[in-house]
């Protein structure tokens, strides 16, 4: 049976509403796809930020540990360098004192030798019978002077012997001390070489510490950046949760849209069928109306002819 015109208009309005609703659903679905893509990007960025944060924290701990280790090595090297410098100063002082003592003994020995030579010469003069003392005012004192010179000579000889013994003993001790000092000097040369090496290592360590400090500053700056990224990550996490809620709503809306789409297609199909039927009925009515108009025109023509008669 034909559908009433009023019901037909209601169906047509309902169809327009469904089409407008479908257009809105398409726009919301487009927004849903865009939000889902952004969510996937945020999740990927979150994983990268987490990995970068872990890496930076490990690098920061390692850098701090390395700086502490190098600082301790630097302090040990500075202590060793100070000990070597003090040892060098003590050995140099001992060597200088030993050389000074040896020089003093040598001077004393030379002075005694000269004094002994003078006394010996004087004694020989007094003991020489052919010596000419004619005209001397006090020739009777010669034997007395000779005896005094002999005693002085003996004392000088004894002193010279003792000094030689002391000198020999001292020289032996000094030679032994010098040998010890020479050994110490060799050891000190090794220490100096070690000192230079330690000093070089210390300079390298200082340079390395400076580099590590720069790395630490960079790491601290990176840590600050990581904190900012962490805050951003938390914000992104909150936004992701919000977007997941939106996605769930959009998915539910999509299901509803699919149902509406199916209902819309079915209703559109029914409406189209009804429209086709109505169009057919309208064409039939128009045809019948045209036929009636022709019949009316024929009737009017016939009536007009009868009136003219």
C-alpha positions in Angstrom: 0.0 0.0 0.0 1.3 3.5 -0.6 2.9 5.4 2.3 1.0 8.6 3.4 2.7 11.8 2.5 3.1 12.9 6.1 4.9 9.7 7.0 7.0 10.1 3.9 8.1 13.6 5.0 8.9 12.4 8.4 11.1 9.6 6.9 12.8 12.2 4.7 13.6 14.5 7.7 14.8 11.5 9.7 17.1 10.5 6.8 18.6 14.0 6.7 19.2 13.8 10.5 20.9 10.5 10.1 23.1 11.8 7.3 24.1 14.8 9.4 24.8 12.5 12.3 26.9 10.3 10.1 28.9 13.3 9.0 29.6 14.2 12.6 30.6 10.6 13.3 33.0 10.7 10.4 34.6 13.9 11.8 34.9 12.4 15.3 36.3 9.2 13.9 38.9 11.3 12.0 39.8 12.9 15.3 40.0 9.5 17.0 42.5 8.3 14.4 44.6 11.4 14.9 44.5 11.0 18.7 45.4 7.4 18.4 48.5 8.3 16.2 49.5 10.9 18.8 49.1 8.4 21.6 51.4 5.9 19.8 54.0 8.7 19.3 53.7 9.6 23.0 54.2 6.0 24.1 57.2 5.6 21.8 58.7 8.9 23.2 58.0 7.7 26.8 60.0 4.6 26.2 62.9 6.5 24.7 62.9 9.0 27.5 62.9 6.2 30.1 65.8 4.5 28.4 67.7 7.8 28.1 67.1 8.6 31.8 68.4 5.3 32.9 71.5 5.7 30.7 72.2 9.2 32.0 71.8 8.1 35.6 74.3 5.2 35.1 76.7 7.5 33.3 76.4 10.1 36.1 77.2 7.5 38.8 80.1 6.2 36.8 81.5 9.7 36.3 81.2 10.5 40.0 83.0 7.3 41.0 85.8 7.9 38.5 86.3 11.5 39.9 86.5 10.2 43.4 89.0 7.5 42.4 91.2 9.9 40.5 91.0 12.5 43.4 92.3 9.8 45.8 95.1 8.9 43.4 96.0 12.5 43.1 96.2 12.9 46.9 98.4 9.8 47.1 100.7 11.1 44.4 101.0 14.5 46.0 102.0 12.9 49.3 104.6 10.7 47.6 105.9 13.7 45.7 106.3 15.6 49.0 108.1 12.7 50.6 110.5 12.4 47.7 111.2 16.2 47.8 112.0 16.0 51.6 114.3 13.0 51.1 116.1 14.8 48.3 116.6 17.8 50.6 117.9 15.7 53.5 120.4 13.7 51.3 121.7 16.9 49.7 122.2 18.5 53.2 124.0 15.3 54.5 126.3 15.3 51.4 127.0 19.0 51.8 127.9 18.5 55.5 130.1 15.5 54.8 132.0 17.4 52.1 132.4 20.4 54.4 133.8 18.2 57.2 136.2 16.5 54.8 137.5 19.9 53.6 138.0 21.1 57.2 140.0 17.9 58.1 142.1 18.3 54.9 142.9 21.9 55.8 143.8 21.0 59.3 146.1 18.2 58.0 147.8 20.6 55.6 148.3 23.2 58.4 149.9 20.6 60.7 152.2 19.4 57.8 153.3 23.0 57.2 153.9 23.6 60.9 155.8 20.3 61.2 158.0 21.3 58.2 158.7 24.6 59.8 159.7 23.1 63.1 161.8 20.4 61.4 163.7 23.1 59.4 164.3 25.1 62.5 165.6 22.1 64.4 167.9 21.2 61.6 169.3 24.7 61.7 170.0 24.5 65.4 171.5 21.0 65.2 173.8 21.9 62.3 177.4 22.3 63.8 178.6 24.1 60.7 176.0 26.7 61.0 177.5 30.2 61.5 176.2 31.8 64.6 179.3 34.0 65.0 178.4 37.4 66.3 175.3 36.1 68.0 174.8 37.8 71.3 173.4 34.7 73.0 175.0 31.5 71.6 174.7 29.8 75.0 170.9 29.5 74.6 171.2 27.3 71.4 171.1 24.0 73.2 168.0 25.1 75.1 166.3 26.2 71.9 167.2 22.9 70.3 165.8 20.9 73.1 162.6 22.9 73.0 162.3 22.5 69.2 162.9 18.7 69.6 160.1 18.5 72.1 157.9 20.6 69.9 158.8 18.5 67.0 157.9 15.3 68.9 154.6 16.8 69.9 153.9 17.8 66.4 154.8 14.4 65.1 152.5 12.8 67.7 149.8 15.3 66.8 150.4 14.6 63.1 150.2 10.9 63.7 147.0 11.3 65.7 145.7 13.6 63.0 146.6 11.2 60.3 144.9 8.4 62.3 141.9 10.6 62.8 142.1 11.7 59.2 142.4 8.1 58.0 139.5 7.0 60.1 137.5 10.0 59.1 138.4 9.5 55.5 137.4 5.9 55.7 134.1 6.9 57.4 133.6 9.7 54.8 134.3 7.3 52.0 131.9 4.9 53.4 129.4 7.7 53.9 130.1 9.0 50.4 129.4 5.5 49.0 126.2 5.4 51.0 125.3 8.8 49.7 126.2 7.7 46.2 123.9 4.8 46.6 121.3 7.1 48.0 121.9 9.4 45.1 121.3 6.6 42.7 118.2 5.7 44.7 117.2 9.3 44.7 117.7 9.4 40.9 115.3 6.5 40.7 113.0 8.4 43.1 113.4 11.6 41.0 112.5 9.6 37.9 109.6 8.1 39.8 108.8 11.6 41.0 108.8 13.0 37.5 106.7 10.1 36.3 104.3 10.6 39.2 104.2 14.3 38.5 103.4 13.6 34.9 100.7 11.2 35.9 99.4 13.8 38.4 99.2 16.4 35.6 97.4 13.8 33.4 95.1 13.0 36.3 94.4 16.7 36.8 93.6 17.1 33.1 91.4 14.0 33.3 89.7 15.4 36.4 89.0 18.7 34.6 87.5 16.7 31.7 85.5 14.6 34.1 84.3 17.7 35.9 83.1 19.1 32.5 81.4 15.8 31.8 79.9 15.9 35.3 78.6 19.5 34.6 77.2 18.2 31.3 75.7 15.2 33.1 74.2 17.5 35.8 72.8 19.7 33.0 71.5 16.5 31.4 70.1 15.4 34.7 68.2 18.7 34.9 67.0 18.1 31.3 66.0 14.5 32.3 64.0 15.9 35.2 62.3 18.3 32.8 61.7 15.4 30.4 60.5 13.3 33.4 58.0 16.0 34.3 57.0 16.2 30.6 56.8 12.4 30.6 54.4 12.4 33.6 52.3 15.1 31.9 52.3 13.0 28.7 51.3 9.9 30.8 48.4 11.9 32.2 47.5 13.1 28.7 47.8 9.5 27.4 45.4 8.3 30.1 43.0 11.0 29.1 43.3 10.1 25.5 42.8 6.5 26.2 39.5 7.4 27.9 38.7 9.4 24.8 39.7 6.5 22.6 37.4 4.2 24.5 34.6 6.7 24.1 35.3 7.0 20.4 35.5 3.2 20.0 32.1 3.0 21.7 30.9 5.8 19.5 32.2 3.9 16.4 30.3 0.8 17.4 27.2 2.9 17.8 28.0 4.6 14.5 28.4 1.2 12.8 24.9 0.3 14.2 23.5 3.6 13.0 25.2 3.1 9.7 23.6 -0.3 9.3 20.2 1.1 10.4 20.7 4.1 8.1 21.5 1.9 5.1 18.4 -0.2 5.8 16.2 2.8 6.3 17.7 4.5 3.3 17.0 1.4 1.3 13.4 1.3 2.5 13.0 5.0 1.9 14.4 4.7 -1.6 12.0 1.9 -2.3 9.1 4.0 -0.9 10.3 7.0 -2.9 10.4 4.9 -6.1 6.9 3.7 -5.3 5.8 7.3 -4.7 7.4 8.5 -7.8 5.6 5.8 -9.8 2.3 6.7 -8.1 3.0 10.4 -8.8 3.7 9.7 -12.5 0.6 7.6 -12.7 -1.5 10.4 -11.0 0.1 12.9 -13.4 -0.8 10.7 -16.3 -4.3 10.2 -15.1 -4.6 14.0 -14.4 -3.4 14.7 -18.0 -5.9 12.2 -19.4 -8.6 13.8 -17.3 -7.6 17.2 -18.5 -7.8 16.0 -22.1 -11.2 14.5 -21.4 -12.4 17.7 -19.8 -11.2 19.6 -22.8 -13.0 17.3 -25.1 -16.2 17.6 -23.0 -15.9 21.4 -23.0 -15.4 21.3 -26.8 -18.4 19.1 -27.3 -20.6 21.2 -25.0 -19.5 24.3 -26.8 -20.5 22.7 -30.1 -23.9 21.8 -28.8 -24.4 25.3 -27.5 -23.6 26.7 -30.9 -26.3 24.6 -32.5 
